[in-house]
Amino acid sequence: QRTIAGIDPLPGAQDFLDELRSLTQVIILSDTFTQFAKPLMKKLRFPAIFCNTLETDSSGEVTGYRLRQQNGKYHAVAAFQSIGYQVIASGDSFNDLEMLRRAEKGFLFRPPQHIADSNPQFPAFTEYSGLLEAVRPFLALP
């Protein structure tokens, strides 16, 4: 956690999240672990994040991990849809593709080139401003 506390969010991440949260609900689905995410989430003003958990013993030594479920991002999107939400998703890697396919609209953000090249159905962005502008038309704004 000390190491992660020394990492800052990407430039523009806080402004992006603030603007997006002013327009719609935002939930971060992550394959990381709660213990790793907490220091960074503090810097982002604690957005809602769903992630996995490390198991530790009484001395704090990591003894294992607990996944919420296999392919959790996909299942989270399906669960939101099952209660009437429409989902716009963004991700950057192979483990995000099923989530992006399941969402009503999916985008790639700063993906490795081979991911972008092999998934042209998902518009790819390298800047938060471009991603925000691409998301706006899909929001049900009054």
Beta strands, then each sheet from edge to edge (+ up, - down):
strand 1: 27-33
strand 2: 48-56
strand 3: 62-66
strand 4: 88-91
strand 5: 105-109
strand 6: 124-125
sheet 1: 1+ 2+ 3-
sheet 2: 4+ 5+ 6+
end
